[in-house]
Amino acid sequence: MGLFGLGKKKNSEEKAPACACQCGCHAAETSTTESAKERIETDACTLSIKVLGTGCASCHTLLENTKQAVAGMGLNAEVEYVTDMAQIAGYGVMRMPALVINEKPAVMGKVLKPDEVADILKGICG
């Protein structure tokens, strides 16, 4: 008999978090047999994607191309369209349209094709 529970076996094993941040988030609950791609497509790669613009045709084109890229990659992310000039100025963006990923401007003043947006997202999500 151990004093203060010393020497007793634990009834349940503690699992170390599987995520890189060691926080025990939903990514930690995924099976180790899943491929990296499956983890990215679920919750392992959380993205905040915004298209900043004034409502012009170029801005709408970037918005649609970004939505196509996200859908094509199978990411579970919403693409937000921001037209409020005060919010846009808060990002330090001077040319539009602009693509903001995880609250950081990624591209300014250029209309990207869906594959170009996908390449940027792959650089972030792996």
VMD Tcl script that builds the backbone (N, CA, C; Angstrom):
set m [mol new atoms 378]
animate dup $m
set s [atomselect $m all]
$s set {name element resname resid chain x y z} {
  {N N MET 1 A 0.848 -1.175 0.000}
  {CA C MET 1 A 0.000 0.000 0.000}
  {C C MET 1 A 0.886 1.227 0.000}
  {N N GLY 2 A 0.672 2.099 -0.956}
  {CA C GLY 2 A 1.478 3.298 -1.068}
  {C C GLY 2 A 0.825 4.466 -0.349}
  {N N LEU 3 A 1.631 5.317 0.159}
  {CA C LEU 3 A 1.170 6.502 0.849}
  {C C LEU 3 A 0.809 7.572 -0.159}
  {N N PHE 4 A -0.340 8.197 -0.032}
  {CA C PHE 4 A -0.818 9.252 -0.915}
  {C C PHE 4 A -0.933 8.801 -2.368}
  {N N GLY 5 A -1.241 7.560 -2.563}
  {CA C GLY 5 A -1.459 7.060 -3.906}
  {C C GLY 5 A -0.186 6.720 -4.651}
  {N N LEU 6 A 0.962 6.828 -3.999}
  {CA C LEU 6 A 2.216 6.481 -4.659}
  {C C LEU 6 A 2.295 4.981 -4.826}
  {N N GLY 7 A 2.798 4.558 -5.899}
  {CA C GLY 7 A 2.962 3.143 -6.162}
  {C C GLY 7 A 1.739 2.498 -6.781}
  {N N LYS 8 A 0.638 3.210 -6.882}
  {CA C LYS 8 A -0.559 2.672 -7.519}
  {C C LYS 8 A -0.479 2.862 -9.018}
  {N N LYS 9 A -1.021 1.917 -9.758}
  {CA C LYS 9 A -1.073 2.031 -11.207}
  {C C LYS 9 A -2.214 2.958 -11.596}
  {N N LYS 10 A -1.988 3.723 -12.614}
  {CA C LYS 10 A -3.065 4.554 -13.149}
  {C C LYS 10 A -4.000 3.671 -13.954}
  {N N ASN 11 A -5.289 3.882 -13.796}
  {CA C ASN 11 A -6.269 3.087 -14.522}
  {C C ASN 11 A -6.341 3.464 -15.987}
  {N N SER 12 A -6.037 4.690 -16.299}
  {CA C SER 12 A -6.093 5.104 -17.701}
  {C C SER 12 A -4.764 5.724 -18.090}
  {N N GLU 13 A -4.377 5.474 -19.306}
  {CA C GLU 13 A -3.143 6.043 -19.815}
  {C C GLU 13 A -3.414 7.439 -20.337}
  {N N GLU 14 A -2.468 8.340 -20.116}
  {CA C GLU 14 A -2.604 9.688 -20.654}
  {C C GLU 14 A -2.003 9.705 -22.047}
  {N N LYS 15 A -2.741 10.312 -22.979}
  {CA C LYS 15 A -2.239 10.414 -24.345}
  {C C LYS 15 A -1.631 11.791 -24.544}
  {N N ALA 16 A -0.487 11.835 -25.170}
  {CA C ALA 16 A 0.139 13.114 -25.493}
  {C C ALA 16 A -0.602 13.725 -26.670}
  {N N PRO 17 A -0.792 15.040 -26.667}
  {CA C PRO 17 A -1.481 15.681 -27.793}
  {C C PRO 17 A -0.758 15.409 -29.104}
  {N N ALA 18 A -1.526 15.157 -30.144}
  {CA C ALA 18 A -0.952 14.860 -31.454}
  {C C ALA 18 A -0.670 16.124 -32.256}
  {N N CYS 19 A -1.209 17.249 -31.815}
  {CA C CYS 19 A -1.010 18.469 -32.582}
  {C C CYS 19 A 0.351 19.087 -32.272}
  {N N ALA 20 A 0.821 19.892 -33.164}
  {CA C ALA 20 A 2.129 20.516 -33.009}
  {C C ALA 20 A 2.164 21.521 -31.868}
  {N N CYS 21 A 1.049 22.143 -31.588}
  {CA C CYS 21 A 1.025 23.182 -30.548}
  {C C CYS 21 A 0.876 22.592 -29.150}
  {N N GLN 22 A 0.650 21.295 -29.030}
  {CA C GLN 22 A 0.516 20.586 -27.768}
  {C C GLN 22 A -0.639 21.091 -26.906}
  {N N CYS 23 A -1.665 21.663 -27.551}
  {CA C CYS 23 A -2.772 22.243 -26.797}
  {C C CYS 23 A -3.904 21.256 -26.555}
  {N N GLY 24 A -3.904 20.133 -27.244}
  {CA C GLY 24 A -4.970 19.159 -27.073}
  {C C GLY 24 A -6.213 19.496 -27.874}
  {N N CYS 25 A -6.067 20.271 -28.933}
  {CA C CYS 25 A -7.201 20.668 -29.759}
  {C C CYS 25 A -7.751 19.469 -30.540}
  {N N HIS 26 A -8.760 19.740 -31.357}
  {CA C HIS 26 A -9.414 18.684 -32.127}
  {C C HIS 26 A -8.418 17.912 -32.993}
  {N N ALA 27 A -7.372 18.566 -33.449}
  {CA C ALA 27 A -6.386 17.880 -34.288}
  {C C ALA 27 A -5.714 16.764 -33.506}
  {N N ALA 28 A -5.655 16.895 -32.172}
  {CA C ALA 28 A -5.038 15.867 -31.343}
  {C C ALA 28 A -5.885 14.609 -31.304}
  {N N GLU 29 A -7.169 14.714 -31.581}
  {CA C GLU 29 A -8.062 13.566 -31.524}
  {C C GLU 29 A -8.056 12.736 -32.798}
  {N N THR 30 A -7.387 13.192 -33.828}
  {CA C THR 30 A -7.375 12.447 -35.085}
  {C C THR 30 A -6.498 11.219 -34.945}
  {N N SER 31 A -6.838 10.217 -35.656}
  {CA C SER 31 A -6.095 8.973 -35.626}
  {C C SER 31 A -4.727 9.154 -36.259}
  {N N THR 32 A -3.741 8.464 -35.724}
  {CA C THR 32 A -2.407 8.572 -36.285}
  {C C THR 32 A -2.306 7.873 -37.629}
  {N N THR 33 A -3.322 7.109 -38.004}
  {CA C THR 33 A -3.289 6.429 -39.287}
  {C C THR 33 A -3.822 7.306 -40.411}
  {N N GLU 34 A -4.413 8.452 -40.065}
  {CA C GLU 34 A -4.911 9.348 -41.115}
  {C C GLU 34 A -3.725 9.968 -41.836}
  {N N SER 35 A -3.918 10.245 -43.085}
  {CA C SER 35 A -2.854 10.905 -43.827}
  {C C SER 35 A -2.816 12.380 -43.472}
  {N N ALA 36 A -1.707 13.030 -43.767}
  {CA C ALA 36 A -1.573 14.455 -43.491}
  {C C ALA 36 A -2.613 15.252 -44.260}
  {N N LYS 37 A -2.928 14.813 -45.468}
  {CA C LYS 37 A -3.918 15.528 -46.273}
  {C C LYS 37 A -5.286 15.510 -45.601}
  {N N GLU 38 A -5.664 14.370 -45.032}
  {CA C GLU 38 A -6.958 14.280 -44.358}
  {C C GLU 38 A -7.011 15.203 -43.156}
  {N N ARG 39 A -5.921 15.317 -42.415}
  {CA C ARG 39 A -5.890 16.210 -41.264}
  {C C ARG 39 A -6.012 17.655 -41.704}
  {N N ILE 40 A -5.376 18.028 -42.810}
  {CA C ILE 40 A -5.483 19.396 -43.320}
  {C C ILE 40 A -6.917 19.673 -43.713}
  {N N GLU 41 A -7.572 18.708 -44.337}
  {CA C GLU 41 A -8.925 18.927 -44.808}
  {C C GLU 41 A -9.928 19.012 -43.662}
  {N N THR 42 A -9.587 18.513 -42.477}
  {CA C THR 42 A -10.535 18.608 -41.376}
  {C C THR 42 A -10.308 19.901 -40.618}
  {N N ASP 43 A -9.594 19.851 -39.497}
  {CA C ASP 43 A -9.452 21.038 -38.673}
  {C C ASP 43 A -8.007 21.432 -38.401}
  {N N ALA 44 A -7.043 20.701 -38.907}
  {CA C ALA 44 A -5.659 20.980 -38.571}
  {C C ALA 44 A -5.182 22.301 -39.154}
  {N N CYS 45 A -5.766 22.738 -40.240}
  {CA C CYS 45 A -5.342 23.988 -40.868}
  {C C CYS 45 A -6.502 24.979 -40.808}
  {N N THR 46 A -6.492 25.805 -39.809}
  {CA C THR 46 A -7.546 26.781 -39.644}
  {C C THR 46 A -7.137 28.064 -40.357}
  {N N LEU 47 A -7.994 28.521 -41.242}
  {CA C LEU 47 A -7.687 29.709 -42.020}
  {C C LEU 47 A -8.753 30.773 -41.854}
  {N N SER 48 A -8.293 31.990 -41.835}
  {CA C SER 48 A -9.168 33.152 -41.926}
  {C C SER 48 A -8.821 33.809 -43.253}
  {N N ILE 49 A -9.754 33.791 -44.192}
  {CA C ILE 49 A -9.484 34.310 -45.531}
  {C C ILE 49 A -10.436 35.465 -45.810}
  {N N LYS 50 A -9.861 36.587 -46.212}
  {CA C LYS 50 A -10.670 37.769 -46.528}
  {C C LYS 50 A -10.202 38.354 -47.846}
  {N N VAL 51 A -11.177 38.785 -48.631}
  {CA C VAL 51 A -10.888 39.542 -49.843}
  {C C VAL 51 A -11.339 40.966 -49.551}
  {N N LEU 52 A -10.422 41.905 -49.707}
  {CA C LEU 52 A -10.714 43.305 -49.459}
  {C C LEU 52 A -10.938 44.005 -50.787}
  {N N GLY 53 A -11.989 44.809 -50.852}
  {CA C GLY 53 A -12.252 45.517 -52.098}
  {C C GLY 53 A -13.341 46.544 -51.961}
  {N N THR 54 A -13.517 47.294 -53.039}
  {CA C THR 54 A -14.501 48.371 -53.053}
  {C C THR 54 A -15.796 47.979 -53.734}
  {N N GLY 55 A -15.862 46.781 -54.272}
  {CA C GLY 55 A -17.058 46.334 -54.961}
  {C C GLY 55 A -16.908 46.321 -56.469}
  {N N CYS 56 A -15.718 46.565 -56.946}
  {CA C CYS 56 A -15.484 46.601 -58.396}
  {C C CYS 56 A -15.434 45.174 -58.965}
  {N N ALA 57 A -15.389 45.080 -60.262}
  {CA C ALA 57 A -15.362 43.788 -60.944}
  {C C ALA 57 A -14.111 42.984 -60.578}
  {N N SER 58 A -12.981 43.644 -60.460}
  {CA C SER 58 A -11.741 42.949 -60.104}
  {C C SER 58 A -11.831 42.332 -58.715}
  {N N CYS 59 A -12.437 43.066 -57.800}
  {CA C CYS 59 A -12.587 42.576 -56.429}
  {C C CYS 59 A -13.493 41.353 -56.395}
  {N N HIS 60 A -14.585 41.408 -57.129}
  {CA C HIS 60 A -15.503 40.273 -57.180}
  {C C HIS 60 A -14.853 39.068 -57.865}
  {N N THR 61 A -14.018 39.304 -58.851}
  {CA C THR 61 A -13.318 38.208 -59.524}
  {C C THR 61 A -12.365 37.521 -58.560}
  {N N LEU 62 A -11.609 38.310 -57.776}
  {CA C LEU 62 A -10.703 37.715 -56.789}
  {C C LEU 62 A -11.490 36.938 -55.740}
  {N N LEU 63 A -12.625 37.458 -55.324}
  {CA C LEU 63 A -13.469 36.766 -54.353}
  {C C LEU 63 A -13.907 35.403 -54.893}
  {N N GLU 64 A -14.419 35.372 -56.115}
  {CA C GLU 64 A -14.880 34.113 -56.712}
  {C C GLU 64 A -13.720 33.139 -56.933}
  {N N ASN 65 A -12.573 33.638 -57.391}
  {CA C ASN 65 A -11.416 32.779 -57.609}
  {C C ASN 65 A -10.904 32.190 -56.290}
  {N N THR 66 A -10.975 32.978 -55.225}
  {CA C THR 66 A -10.551 32.489 -53.910}
  {C C THR 66 A -11.505 31.412 -53.418}
  {N N LYS 67 A -12.805 31.621 -53.599}
  {CA C LYS 67 A -13.790 30.607 -53.209}
  {C C LYS 67 A -13.572 29.315 -53.987}
  {N N GLN 68 A -13.260 29.427 -55.278}
  {CA C GLN 68 A -13.000 28.239 -56.097}
  {C C GLN 68 A -11.770 27.491 -55.592}
  {N N ALA 69 A -10.723 28.225 -55.238}
  {CA C ALA 69 A -9.494 27.600 -54.753}
  {C C ALA 69 A -9.741 26.866 -53.435}
  {N N VAL 70 A -10.467 27.491 -52.530}
  {CA C VAL 70 A -10.773 26.875 -51.235}
  {C C VAL 70 A -11.598 25.607 -51.437}
  {N N ALA 71 A -12.612 25.691 -52.280}
  {CA C ALA 71 A -13.449 24.518 -52.561}
  {C C ALA 71 A -12.640 23.420 -53.249}
  {N N GLY 72 A -11.793 23.796 -54.183}
  {CA C GLY 72 A -10.983 22.823 -54.904}
  {C C GLY 72 A -9.989 22.094 -54.021}
  {N N MET 73 A -9.524 22.768 -52.971}
  {CA C MET 73 A -8.575 22.147 -52.043}
  {C C MET 73 A -9.275 21.343 -50.953}
  {N N GLY 74 A -10.586 21.491 -50.870}
  {CA C GLY 74 A -11.331 20.768 -49.846}
  {C C GLY 74 A -11.162 21.356 -48.454}
  {N N LEU 75 A -10.780 22.613 -48.363}
  {CA C LEU 75 A -10.595 23.254 -47.064}
  {C C LEU 75 A -11.937 23.674 -46.482}
  {N N ASN 76 A -12.034 23.586 -45.191}
  {CA C ASN 76 A -13.239 24.003 -44.495}
  {C C ASN 76 A -13.007 25.437 -44.010}
  {N N ALA 77 A -13.073 26.378 -44.916}
  {CA C ALA 77 A -12.815 27.780 -44.575}
  {C C ALA 77 A -13.813 28.666 -45.306}
  {N N GLU 78 A -14.239 29.706 -44.640}
  {CA C GLU 78 A -15.111 30.688 -45.261}
  {C C GLU 78 A -14.273 31.812 -45.832}
  {N N VAL 79 A -14.716 32.346 -46.936}
  {CA C VAL 79 A -14.051 33.488 -47.544}
  {C C VAL 79 A -14.955 34.693 -47.311}
  {N N GLU 80 A -14.429 35.666 -46.598}
  {CA C GLU 80 A -15.196 36.860 -46.253}
  {C C GLU 80 A -14.840 37.992 -47.210}
  {N N TYR 81 A -15.837 38.779 -47.572}
  {CA C TYR 81 A -15.623 39.919 -48.464}
  {C C TYR 81 A -15.774 41.194 -47.632}
  {N N VAL 82 A -14.725 41.984 -47.545}
  {CA C VAL 82 A -14.708 43.194 -46.731}
  {C C VAL 82 A -14.670 44.412 -47.651}
  {N N THR 83 A -15.668 45.289 -47.488}
  {CA C THR 83 A -15.721 46.511 -48.289}
  {C C THR 83 A -15.612 47.767 -47.434}
  {N N ASP 84 A -15.609 47.622 -46.116}
  {CA C ASP 84 A -15.526 48.764 -45.208}
  {C C ASP 84 A -14.115 49.361 -45.252}
  {N N MET 85 A -14.023 50.604 -45.665}
  {CA C MET 85 A -12.710 51.239 -45.854}
  {C C MET 85 A -11.935 51.367 -44.544}
  {N N ALA 86 A -12.616 51.530 -43.425}
  {CA C ALA 86 A -11.918 51.613 -42.139}
  {C C ALA 86 A -11.236 50.281 -41.816}
  {N N GLN 87 A -11.936 49.175 -42.066}
  {CA C GLN 87 A -11.344 47.849 -41.850}
  {C C GLN 87 A -10.183 47.620 -42.808}
  {N N ILE 88 A -10.370 48.001 -44.056}
  {CA C ILE 88 A -9.325 47.817 -45.066}
  {C C ILE 88 A -8.076 48.590 -44.679}
  {N N ALA 89 A -8.261 49.822 -44.226}
  {CA C ALA 89 A -7.128 50.651 -43.804}
  {C C ALA 89 A -6.410 50.025 -42.614}
  {N N GLY 90 A -7.147 49.318 -41.768}
  {CA C GLY 90 A -6.551 48.656 -40.618}
  {C C GLY 90 A -5.548 47.580 -40.994}
  {N N TYR 91 A -5.682 47.034 -42.173}
  {CA C TYR 91 A -4.725 46.035 -42.660}
  {C C TYR 91 A -3.516 46.675 -43.337}
  {N N GLY 92 A -3.552 47.987 -43.520}
  {CA C GLY 92 A -2.447 48.672 -44.183}
  {C C GLY 92 A -2.443 48.472 -45.687}
  {N N VAL 93 A -3.574 48.114 -46.232}
  {CA C VAL 93 A -3.686 47.844 -47.664}
  {C C VAL 93 A -3.944 49.158 -48.394}
  {N N MET 94 A -3.151 49.416 -49.407}
  {CA C MET 94 A -3.298 50.643 -50.178}
  {C C MET 94 A -3.822 50.403 -51.594}
  {N N ARG 95 A -3.727 49.153 -52.081}
  {CA C ARG 95 A -4.217 48.816 -53.420}
  {C C ARG 95 A -5.170 47.647 -53.324}
  {N N MET 96 A -6.219 47.728 -54.106}
  {CA C MET 96 A -7.207 46.659 -54.093}
  {C C MET 96 A -7.404 46.108 -55.489}
  {N N PRO 97 A -7.846 44.876 -55.593}
  {CA C PRO 97 A -8.265 43.981 -54.522}
  {C C PRO 97 A -7.063 43.470 -53.730}
  {N N ALA 98 A -7.362 42.982 -52.533}
  {CA C ALA 98 A -6.314 42.426 -51.684}
  {C C ALA 98 A -6.813 41.125 -51.080}
  {N N LEU 99 A -5.878 40.224 -50.847}
  {CA C LEU 99 A -6.174 38.939 -50.229}
  {C C LEU 99 A -5.474 38.913 -48.878}
  {N N VAL 100 A -6.257 38.702 -47.820}
  {CA C VAL 100 A -5.727 38.650 -46.461}
  {C C VAL 100 A -5.941 37.247 -45.926}
  {N N ILE 101 A -4.854 36.634 -45.461}
  {CA C ILE 101 A -4.926 35.281 -44.919}
  {C C ILE 101 A -4.400 35.312 -43.495}
  {N N ASN 102 A -5.216 34.828 -42.580}
  {CA C ASN 102 A -4.883 34.832 -41.154}
  {C C ASN 102 A -4.465 36.221 -40.683}
  {N N GLU 103 A -5.255 37.208 -41.100}
  {CA C GLU 103 A -5.114 38.606 -40.697}
  {C C GLU 103 A -3.843 39.290 -41.207}
  {N N LYS 104 A -3.178 38.698 -42.211}
  {CA C LYS 104 A -1.988 39.298 -42.805}
  {C C LYS 104 A -2.192 39.437 -44.305}
  {N N PRO 105 A -1.954 40.635 -44.851}
  {CA C PRO 105 A -2.097 40.798 -46.305}
  {C C PRO 105 A -1.133 39.884 -47.057}
  {N N ALA 106 A -1.682 39.098 -47.982}
  {CA C ALA 106 A -0.865 38.188 -48.779}
  {C C ALA 106 A -0.597 38.762 -50.162}
  {N N VAL 107 A -1.597 39.413 -50.753}
  {CA C VAL 107 A -1.481 39.976 -52.100}
  {C C VAL 107 A -2.284 41.265 -52.151}
  {N N MET 108 A -1.712 42.283 -52.791}
  {CA C MET 108 A -2.415 43.558 -52.957}
  {C C MET 108 A -2.352 44.001 -54.405}
  {N N GLY 109 A -3.472 44.504 -54.914}
  {CA C GLY 109 A -3.500 45.099 -56.232}
  {C C GLY 109 A -3.403 44.127 -57.389}
  {N N LYS 110 A -3.767 42.877 -57.169}
  {CA C LYS 110 A -3.656 41.886 -58.234}
  {C C LYS 110 A -4.836 40.915 -58.151}
  {N N VAL 111 A -5.388 40.579 -59.307}
  {CA C VAL 111 A -6.445 39.576 -59.377}
  {C C VAL 111 A -5.775 38.234 -59.653}
  {N N LEU 112 A -5.824 37.352 -58.669}
  {CA C LEU 112 A -5.211 36.034 -58.797}
  {C C LEU 112 A -6.181 35.044 -59.410}
  {N N LYS 113 A -5.635 34.094 -60.139}
  {CA C LYS 113 A -6.418 32.980 -60.664}
  {C C LYS 113 A -6.575 31.953 -59.540}
  {N N PRO 114 A -7.578 31.060 -59.654}
  {CA C PRO 114 A -7.782 30.061 -58.588}
  {C C PRO 114 A -6.532 29.238 -58.263}
  {N N ASP 115 A -5.757 28.846 -59.275}
  {CA C ASP 115 A -4.563 28.047 -58.997}
  {C C ASP 115 A -3.485 28.863 -58.280}
  {N N GLU 116 A -3.433 30.168 -58.521}
  {CA C GLU 116 A -2.473 31.022 -57.819}
  {C C GLU 116 A -2.858 31.166 -56.344}
  {N N VAL 117 A -4.151 31.299 -56.094}
  {CA C VAL 117 A -4.637 31.357 -54.702}
  {C C VAL 117 A -4.342 30.032 -54.014}
  {N N ALA 118 A -4.579 28.934 -54.697}
  {CA C ALA 118 A -4.326 27.599 -54.124}
  {C C ALA 118 A -2.859 27.441 -53.773}
  {N N ASP 119 A -1.966 27.947 -54.619}
  {CA C ASP 119 A -0.530 27.853 -54.331}
  {C C ASP 119 A -0.181 28.606 -53.035}
  {N N ILE 120 A -0.784 29.767 -52.836}
  {CA C ILE 120 A -0.538 30.525 -51.606}
  {C C ILE 120 A -1.065 29.756 -50.404}
  {N N LEU 121 A -2.265 29.193 -50.531}
  {CA C LEU 121 A -2.852 28.441 -49.426}
  {C C LEU 121 A -2.064 27.177 -49.112}
  {N N LYS 122 A -1.526 26.534 -50.135}
  {CA C LYS 122 A -0.694 25.341 -49.912}
  {C C LYS 122 A 0.557 25.700 -49.129}
  {N N GLY 123 A 1.094 26.887 -49.383}
  {CA C GLY 123 A 2.260 27.342 -48.643}
  {C C GLY 123 A 1.968 27.540 -47.172}
  {N N ILE 124 A 0.724 27.802 -46.848}
  {CA C ILE 124 A 0.337 28.014 -45.466}
  {C C ILE 124 A -0.111 26.696 -44.813}
  {N N CYS 125 A -0.891 25.926 -45.540}
  {CA C CYS 125 A -1.465 24.691 -44.986}
  {C C CYS 125 A -0.613 23.466 -45.246}
  {N N GLY 126 A 0.318 23.567 -46.134}
  {CA C GLY 126 A 1.157 22.415 -46.422}
  {C C GLY 126 A 0.650 21.529 -47.509}
}
mol reanalyze $m
mol bondsrecalc $m
mol representation Tube
mol addrep $m
